């Protein structure tokens, strides 16, 4: 297809060619030509309230769909605000592309208004940093950015757009998307897996990472269940097999069970699919660090970035390719491994069982239990609900009780970044409006990007947000009490009425100050989200003395 237009239009046309249906943007004068290209395009422009929120939405879109999420911001301050999501995408291996408007070429190296060096800023936290210096290469640069974001170990890519270059004429054809390899499992590698598992007395699967699809997740579930192999999921990646599967023995990381860690450590053959044993799942490089351990690592990343411990064999394949290879593999030892798997499964089932609210410890006047609200929510959840949460003690309820029955259904941050829950839920709701999106947020976490509630209202992202308000940065307070007991400093918060906040933006708001208010608050909020199609907030005022479930 030949076209004569400006480079900004060519960028938008190339995004459409790559299947992009939505971009998350905070406008800036530095990329007006791209905004002009979006005018009338079959791409929804979601105008966000802060660049951090926009970039988090793009990152969540990448996790949720497997395709690069796209954010657009302006130079200097805008790019700086978006940096937090780039760091998160780098550590979480999430495909996303951040377009950043830049100063005109002639103004470089003159300390001009909002000037910065994108390669110096982003070079250590992005797979590539591309700067469009020739209008004729606009479509090629988009194709290169998407290929880099998706291929191998996924990650963020930055595309710098000098404001003068994107106004120049683009004449030529659009660059087609570049195919991404899934890797493969050779017959010898398949035999290696079969032989190692068949000889094992205590095998385990360790799964997580990116490059999964619903088909791959279902195939690995079939493989694990048919063979009775216990499955451990990586931290903040607990949706690759169903929550109630008889082979799911828990997730590693903060808030794990002792049995999960024991199975991970004692397995005589560990088959890691997509995941690598980084610091959090290994309890700070203490679990499974013996160089004599048998670890077969299936990963499309040739560098195995982040891994620790032994690597007995590395199969260069994505979860998609590996799942197709082993889906019908039967080892005939399911009954033999029953006792090995049973304790872990029992521990996980008990850990995730909803608490008896009546038996919970008393709280101070005017507060309720987060467990009461979450229990009422779980009883009313549809099978395919999707959950988001950022970082903080409030995440313990989401990780422990929210049933991840389908893939994808869990959007979170492995790098402990706060402010993610609201933008992520909005992105999920916009992409799949037929699914219920639920965000679990803390009071500190919510107000880091709570402004995107306005974006949710504007674009019809009907999501439910539960805000746990204990008046403090709870995780840091816990650390503080451990290291400097009785010396509270820098962790206390004075909060607004979050239910009123929701109503002020045009959403629905509920306040829970005692456990007997939980059921009606959840019912009314779900009705607002599912029937009225507006976002809702349940403001749960909790006792700060109760830190975790």
matplotlib code that plots the C-alpha trace (Angstrom):
import matplotlib.pyplot as plt

x = [0.0, 1.5, 0.7, 1.7, 1.2, 3.2, 5.2, 2.7, 0.0, 2.3, 2.9, -0.8, -1.4, 1.4, -0.1, -3.3, -1.4, 0.0, -3.5, -3.5, -7.0, -6.2, -3.5, -3.1, -2.0, -1.4, -1.2, 1.7, 2.7, 5.7, 3.7, 0.8, 1.3, 0.6, -2.5, -3.5, -3.1, -5.2, -8.1, -10.7, -8.5, -10.0, -7.8, -9.3, -7.3, -7.7, -6.7, -5.3, -4.8, -1.1, 1.7, 2.3, -1.3, -1.2, 2.0, 0.7, -2.4, -0.2, 1.8, -1.3, -2.6, 0.6, 0.2, -3.5, -3.3, 0.3, 0.5, 2.4, 0.5, 1.0, 1.4, 2.1, 3.6, 5.5, 9.1, 10.9, 8.3, 5.9, 8.6, 9.9, 6.4, 6.1, 9.4, 7.9, 6.0, 9.0, 10.9, 8.0, 7.7, 11.5, 11.4, 8.1, 9.1, 5.9, 5.7, 4.9, 5.9, 6.2, 6.2, 7.8, 7.5, 11.0, 12.3, 13.1, 16.3, 17.9, 17.4, 19.4, 22.4, 21.2, 19.4, 16.2, 12.8, 12.2, 15.2, 16.6, 18.5, 16.1, 18.9, 20.6, 17.4, 15.9, 18.9, 19.2, 15.5, 14.3, 15.0, 15.6, 15.5, 14.7, 14.7, 13.0, 15.4, 14.1, 10.4, 10.8, 11.6, 8.5, 6.7, 9.9, 10.6, 7.2, 7.7, 11.1, 9.7, 6.9, 9.3, 11.7, 8.9, 7.5, 10.4, 12.5, 12.0, 9.4, 9.9, 9.5, 10.7, 11.0, 10.3, 11.5, 9.6, 11.2, 8.3, 9.6, 10.5, 6.9, 5.5, 7.7, 6.3, 6.2, 6.1, 6.3, 4.8, 3.9, 6.2, 4.5, 4.7, 7.8, 7.1, 8.2, 9.7, 8.2, 11.2, 10.8, 11.2, 13.4, 12.7, 15.9, 14.7, 11.2, 12.9, 15.1, 11.9, 10.1, 13.1, 13.8, 10.2, 9.7, 12.6, 11.7, 10.3, 9.4, 8.9, 7.4, 6.5, 7.4, 5.5, 5.2, 6.7, 5.3, 4.6, 1.6, -1.7, -5.1, -4.4, -0.9, -2.2, -4.9, -2.4, 0.0, -2.9, -3.9, -0.3, 0.1, -3.3, -3.1, 0.3, -0.4, 2.6, 2.4, 2.5, 4.0, 3.3, 5.6, 5.0, 2.2, 1.7, -1.0, -3.3, -1.5, -3.5, -6.8, -7.0, -8.9, -6.8, -5.9, -2.2, -1.9, 0.2, 0.6, 2.7, 6.1, 7.2, 5.8, 2.8, 3.6, 2.9, 5.7, 4.6, 5.0, 8.5, 9.2, 8.1, 10.1, 13.2, 12.9, 11.8, 14.3, 13.3, 12.1, 10.7, 10.5, 8.2, 8.4, 9.6, 13.1, 14.1, 14.8, 15.3, 11.7, 10.5, 13.8, 13.4, 16.4, 18.5, 18.2, 15.8, 17.0, 20.5, 22.4, 24.4, 23.6, 19.8, 18.1, 16.5, 15.2, 14.4, 12.1, 12.4, 12.5, 15.1, 18.5, 20.2, 17.9, 18.1, 17.4, 17.9, 19.8, 20.9, 21.7, 20.6, 20.7, 19.2, 17.8, 15.1, 14.8, 11.0, 8.1, 5.3, 3.3, 5.8, 6.5, 2.8, 2.0, 4.9, 3.9, 0.1, -0.4, 2.7, 1.7, 4.2, 2.0, 3.1, 0.2, -0.8, 2.9, 3.1, -0.1, 1.5, 4.2, 1.6, -1.1, 0.4, 1.1, -2.4, -4.0, -1.9, -2.9, -6.6, -6.6, -4.6, -7.1, -10.3, -12.4, -12.2, -15.1, -15.7, -17.5, -14.3, -12.0, -10.4, -12.4, -11.4, -11.7, -15.0, -15.7, -13.6, -14.2, -12.2, -10.9, -11.5, -15.3, -15.5, -13.3, -15.3, -18.6, -17.0, -15.6, -19.0, -20.4, -17.6, -18.1, -15.9, -13.8, -13.2, -9.9, -8.0, -5.4, -3.3, -0.2, 2.1, 1.4, -0.1, -3.5, -2.2, -2.2, -6.0, -5.9, -3.2, -4.7, -8.4, -9.2, -9.8, -7.8, -9.7, -8.8, -5.8, -5.3, -6.9, -4.2, -2.5, 0.1, 3.6, 6.5, 8.8, 6.7, 5.6, 2.6, -0.1, -0.8, -4.1, -6.5, -4.9, -4.5, -8.2, -9.2, -7.1, -8.6, -12.1, -11.7, -10.1, -12.7, -15.8, -17.7, -15.4, -15.6, -12.4, -11.7, -8.9, -7.6, -5.9, -4.4, -5.0, -1.5, -1.5, -4.8, -3.9, -0.7, -2.9, -6.4, -6.9, -7.4, -10.8, -11.8, -10.4, -12.5, -15.7, -14.9, -14.3, -16.7, -14.3, -16.7, -14.5, -14.8, -12.1, -11.8, -9.7, -8.3, -7.9, -5.7, -4.3, -0.7, 1.9, 1.3, 4.1, 6.7, 5.2, 5.6, 9.3, 9.7, 8.2, 10.5, 13.7, 12.8, 10.0, 7.8, 9.4, 6.7, 8.1, 7.1, 4.4, 1.1, -1.6, -4.7, -7.2, -10.2, -13.6, -12.9, -16.6, -17.3, -14.3, -16.0, -19.3, -17.6, -16.2, -19.6, -19.0, -20.6, -19.2, -19.7, -18.2, -17.7, -17.0, -18.2, -18.4, -22.2, -22.1, -19.9, -22.6, -24.8, -21.8, -20.6, -24.0, -24.8, -21.3, -21.5, -24.9, -23.5, -20.6, -22.4, -25.8, -25.2, -21.7, -20.0, -16.9, -17.3, -15.2, -15.8, -14.0, -13.1, -11.9, -9.8, -8.0, -4.2, -3.4, -4.6, -1.9, -2.4, -5.1]
y = [0.0, 3.4, 6.5, 10.2, 11.8, 13.0, 10.6, 11.0, 9.5, 6.7, 5.8, 5.5, 3.5, 1.2, 0.7, -0.3, -2.7, -4.3, -4.8, -2.0, -1.1, 1.3, 3.7, 5.3, 8.9, 12.1, 14.7, 17.0, 19.5, 17.4, 14.8, 16.7, 15.0, 11.6, 12.9, 14.3, 10.8, 9.3, 11.7, 9.5, 6.4, 3.0, 3.2, 4.4, 7.1, 6.8, 10.2, 9.6, 12.0, 11.3, 9.7, 7.1, 6.0, 5.9, 3.8, 1.4, 0.9, 0.0, -2.4, -4.1, -4.3, -6.1, -8.6, -9.1, -9.7, -10.7, -8.0, -4.8, -2.1, 1.4, 4.6, 8.0, 10.9, 14.1, 14.9, 15.6, 15.6, 13.3, 10.8, 10.9, 10.2, 7.2, 5.7, 3.8, 1.6, 1.0, -0.3, -2.5, -3.9, -4.5, -6.6, -8.3, -9.0, -7.3, -6.2, -2.5, 0.4, 3.9, 6.7, 9.9, 13.2, 14.9, 18.4, 19.4, 18.0, 21.4, 22.1, 19.2, 19.7, 23.2, 22.6, 23.4, 23.3, 19.8, 18.3, 14.9, 12.1, 9.1, 6.6, 7.7, 7.7, 4.5, 2.6, 0.3, -0.4, -1.0, -3.7, -1.0, 2.8, 4.0, 7.6, 8.5, 10.8, 10.1, 10.4, 7.7, 5.2, 5.8, 2.6, 0.5, 1.9, 0.9, -2.7, -2.9, -1.7, -4.2, -7.0, -6.1, -5.8, -9.3, -11.4, -13.5, -12.3, -9.6, -6.1, -2.4, -0.5, 3.3, 5.2, 8.8, 11.2, 14.5, 16.9, 18.3, 14.9, 13.5, 16.4, 15.6, 13.9, 10.1, 8.5, 4.8, 1.5, 0.4, -2.1, -5.4, -6.9, -9.0, -12.6, -13.7, -17.1, -19.4, -21.7, -25.4, -28.7, -31.2, -34.9, -35.3, -32.6, -34.1, -37.5, -35.7, -34.3, -37.7, -39.6, -37.2, -37.1, -40.8, -41.5, -38.8, -39.6, -36.0, -34.0, -30.5, -27.9, -24.3, -22.0, -18.3, -15.6, -14.2, -15.5, -17.6, -17.9, -19.4, -22.4, -22.9, -22.5, -25.1, -27.5, -27.3, -27.8, -31.0, -32.3, -31.6, -33.0, -36.1, -37.0, -35.9, -33.5, -30.8, -27.3, -24.3, -20.9, -18.0, -14.9, -12.7, -15.2, -17.4, -17.8, -20.3, -23.2, -23.0, -22.0, -25.1, -27.6, -30.7, -30.2, -26.6, -26.5, -22.8, -19.8, -18.8, -15.4, -13.3, -14.8, -18.4, -21.5, -23.6, -26.6, -24.7, -23.8, -27.4, -28.9, -26.4, -27.1, -30.9, -31.7, -34.1, -32.9, -29.3, -28.4, -24.7, -23.4, -19.7, -18.9, -18.7, -18.9, -15.2, -13.7, -13.5, -17.1, -18.4, -16.4, -14.2, -16.8, -19.3, -21.9, -24.5, -23.0, -26.3, -26.7, -30.4, -29.9, -31.1, -28.1, -28.3, -24.7, -24.1, -20.5, -18.5, -16.1, -17.4, -15.4, -16.7, -13.3, -13.4, -17.1, -18.6, -22.1, -24.9, -25.3, -28.9, -28.3, -25.2, -25.8, -22.7, -22.5, -20.4, -21.8, -22.0, -24.2, -26.4, -26.8, -28.1, -30.6, -32.1, -31.8, -35.5, -36.8, -39.4, -40.8, -43.4, -42.4, -40.2, -42.6, -43.0, -39.3, -38.9, -38.8, -36.4, -34.0, -34.4, -32.3, -29.4, -29.5, -29.8, -26.8, -24.7, -25.6, -24.7, -21.5, -20.3, -21.3, -18.2, -17.4, -17.7, -14.0, -14.6, -16.1, -13.3, -11.2, -8.1, -4.8, -1.3, 0.6, 1.9, -0.6, -3.9, -6.8, -6.8, -10.6, -10.0, -7.9, -10.2, -13.2, -11.6, -10.7, -14.2, -15.8, -13.6, -13.7, -14.9, -17.7, -15.4, -12.4, -10.6, -9.1, -6.4, -5.3, -3.3, -3.6, -3.5, -5.6, -5.4, -7.7, -10.6, -10.9, -10.8, -13.4, -15.7, -15.7, -14.4, -17.5, -17.3, -19.8, -18.8, -17.3, -14.3, -13.3, -11.8, -8.5, -7.4, -6.1, -8.4, -5.4, -4.1, -1.0, 0.9, 2.7, -0.1, -1.6, 1.1, 1.7, -2.1, -2.8, 0.0, -1.5, -4.9, -3.6, -1.7, -4.6, -7.2, -5.3, -8.7, -9.7, -8.3, -6.4, -6.1, -4.0, -4.5, -1.4, 0.0, 3.6, 4.5, 2.5, 3.9, 7.6, 7.0, 6.7, 7.1, 9.9, 7.3, 6.6, 9.7, 8.0, 4.9, 6.9, 8.8, 5.7, 3.3, 1.0, -0.6, -2.0, -2.6, -1.2, -2.3, 0.2, -1.1, 1.9, 1.3, 4.9, 3.9, 2.5, -0.9, -3.0, -0.4, 0.0, -3.8, -3.5, -0.5, -2.3, -5.3, -3.2, -0.2, -1.3, 1.5, 4.2, 5.0, 7.4, 8.5, 5.8, 7.4, 8.7, 10.9, 9.7, 11.2, 9.6, 7.2, 6.5, 10.2, 10.3, 7.7, 9.5, 12.9, 11.4, 9.8, 6.3, 4.4, 4.5, 2.4, 2.6, -0.3, 0.4, -3.0, -6.5, -6.5, -3.9, -6.0, -8.0, -5.1, -3.0, -5.7, -6.4, -2.7, -2.2, -5.2, -4.1, -0.6, -2.2, -5.0, -3.4, 0.3, -0.1, 2.4, 1.9, 1.5, 1.9, 0.1, 2.0, -0.5, 1.2, -1.4, -1.7, -1.0, -3.6, -6.3, -6.3, -9.6, -12.3]
z = [0.0, -1.1, 0.8, 0.9, 4.3, 7.3, 9.4, 12.3, 10.2, 9.0, 12.7, 13.4, 10.2, 11.2, 14.7, 13.0, 10.8, 14.0, 15.4, 18.0, 19.0, 21.8, 22.9, 26.3, 26.1, 27.9, 25.1, 24.4, 21.8, 21.0, 19.1, 17.7, 14.3, 15.8, 17.6, 14.2, 12.8, 15.5, 14.5, 12.9, 13.2, 14.2, 17.3, 20.5, 22.2, 26.0, 27.4, 30.8, 33.7, 34.4, 32.4, 35.1, 34.9, 31.1, 31.0, 33.7, 31.5, 28.6, 30.7, 32.0, 28.4, 27.5, 30.4, 29.7, 25.9, 25.2, 22.6, 23.3, 25.1, 23.7, 25.6, 24.3, 26.4, 25.8, 26.5, 29.8, 32.5, 30.7, 30.0, 33.6, 34.9, 32.6, 33.7, 36.6, 34.2, 32.0, 35.0, 35.9, 32.3, 32.2, 35.4, 34.6, 31.0, 29.7, 26.0, 25.7, 23.5, 24.8, 22.2, 23.6, 21.8, 21.7, 21.0, 17.3, 15.9, 15.6, 19.3, 20.5, 22.9, 23.7, 27.0, 25.3, 26.9, 28.4, 26.6, 27.7, 26.2, 25.8, 25.4, 28.5, 30.5, 29.3, 28.0, 31.1, 31.4, 27.9, 25.3, 22.7, 22.5, 19.0, 17.8, 14.5, 12.7, 9.2, 8.3, 5.7, 8.4, 10.5, 9.7, 9.8, 13.3, 14.5, 13.2, 14.8, 18.1, 18.2, 17.2, 20.0, 22.5, 21.7, 20.8, 23.1, 26.7, 26.1, 27.5, 27.0, 23.9, 23.7, 20.4, 20.4, 18.1, 17.4, 16.9, 13.6, 12.0, 12.5, 10.5, 7.5, 4.5, 4.5, 1.1, 0.7, 2.0, 5.5, 7.0, 7.8, 11.3, 11.9, 12.9, 16.4, 16.9, 19.6, 19.6, 19.5, 21.4, 19.7, 19.9, 22.0, 24.4, 24.6, 25.5, 28.1, 29.8, 29.6, 31.0, 33.8, 35.0, 34.6, 36.9, 39.4, 42.8, 43.6, 40.4, 40.3, 37.7, 38.3, 35.9, 35.2, 33.1, 29.9, 26.4, 27.6, 25.9, 27.1, 24.9, 26.3, 29.9, 29.2, 27.7, 30.6, 33.0, 31.0, 31.1, 34.8, 35.9, 33.7, 35.2, 38.7, 38.9, 41.5, 40.1, 41.8, 40.3, 40.4, 42.5, 41.1, 38.2, 39.8, 36.8, 34.5, 35.9, 37.7, 41.3, 42.3, 40.3, 42.3, 41.2, 42.2, 45.4, 45.8, 44.6, 45.8, 47.0, 49.8, 51.5, 50.4, 52.4, 54.0, 52.0, 48.7, 49.6, 50.7, 47.5, 45.5, 47.5, 47.7, 44.2, 42.6, 39.2, 38.7, 35.3, 35.0, 32.2, 31.4, 35.0, 36.3, 40.0, 40.7, 44.2, 45.4, 44.6, 46.1, 49.3, 48.5, 46.8, 49.6, 48.2, 45.6, 45.1, 45.1, 41.9, 42.2, 41.8, 38.6, 37.0, 33.4, 32.3, 29.4, 28.4, 25.2, 26.7, 25.6, 28.3, 31.1, 32.7, 36.4, 37.0, 40.0, 40.9, 38.6, 35.0, 34.0, 30.6, 28.8, 26.2, 24.1, 23.7, 24.7, 26.9, 23.7, 21.9, 24.9, 25.8, 22.3, 22.6, 26.0, 26.1, 25.3, 27.1, 29.6, 32.1, 33.9, 37.4, 38.6, 41.4, 42.4, 43.0, 45.0, 48.4, 47.2, 46.0, 48.7, 51.5, 49.3, 47.8, 51.2, 52.5, 49.5, 49.8, 53.5, 52.9, 50.3, 52.2, 53.1, 56.8, 59.2, 59.8, 63.1, 64.5, 63.4, 66.2, 67.3, 65.8, 67.2, 66.9, 63.4, 61.6, 59.7, 58.5, 54.9, 55.1, 55.5, 52.4, 50.3, 51.5, 50.3, 47.0, 46.3, 46.9, 44.1, 41.5, 38.0, 36.8, 34.6, 36.8, 36.4, 39.3, 39.6, 42.6, 43.1, 46.2, 49.9, 52.6, 51.0, 48.2, 50.7, 50.4, 46.6, 46.3, 48.9, 48.2, 44.7, 42.5, 39.2, 37.2, 33.7, 32.0, 32.0, 35.3, 37.5, 36.8, 39.3, 39.8, 40.5, 41.2, 44.2, 42.4, 43.9, 42.0, 39.5, 40.6, 39.3, 35.8, 35.4, 36.2, 33.8, 31.0, 31.5, 31.6, 28.4, 26.6, 27.9, 29.0, 29.3, 32.2, 35.7, 36.6, 40.3, 41.8, 45.4, 46.6, 49.8, 50.8, 50.0, 46.7, 45.5, 45.7, 43.7, 40.6, 41.8, 39.3, 36.6, 38.1, 36.1, 33.0, 33.8, 34.1, 30.8, 28.8, 30.4, 32.3, 34.7, 37.4, 41.1, 43.4, 47.0, 49.0, 52.3, 54.5, 57.6, 57.6, 56.9, 54.5, 56.1, 54.7, 55.6, 59.0, 59.5, 58.6, 60.8, 63.8, 63.2, 62.9, 65.1, 67.4, 68.9, 66.7, 64.1, 61.6, 58.1, 57.5, 58.7, 56.4, 56.7, 54.1, 52.3, 52.0, 49.1, 48.6, 48.2, 45.8, 43.6, 43.6, 42.8, 39.5, 38.6, 40.0, 42.8, 46.3, 49.5, 52.9, 55.2, 58.9, 60.3, 59.1, 58.9, 56.2, 53.9, 52.1, 51.1, 50.1, 47.7, 46.3, 45.5, 44.1, 41.8, 40.6, 39.7, 37.9, 36.1, 35.5, 35.3, 33.8, 36.0, 38.2, 41.9, 45.1, 48.4, 51.1, 53.8, 57.0, 58.8, 62.1, 61.5, 64.2, 61.8, 59.1, 57.2, 56.9]

ax = plt.figure().add_subplot(projection="3d")
ax.plot(x, y, z, "-o")
ax.set_aspect("equal")
plt.show()
